[in-house]
């Protein structure tokens, strides 16, 4: 029987999952009331949560995706060792 080996270890997948949750949280922080023609201009679109906090959370999530992919595996199976 042949055994499949994953490109990413369990630790990498956990980091990747946390990163995806951070990105989703960042986009949810950006959500809010929209400006419509009926109610006129909505000044809430420029509050600190939507313009500062949410992009920082999204950026942290995207950086964590890169870290999750590049995080070194602890496995001892190397090509040179075989």
Secondary structure, 3 states (H helix, E strand, C coil): CCCCCCCCCHHHHHHHHHHHHHHHHHHHHHCCCCCECCCECCHHHHCHHHHHHHHHHHHHHHHHHHHHHHCCCCCCCCCCCC
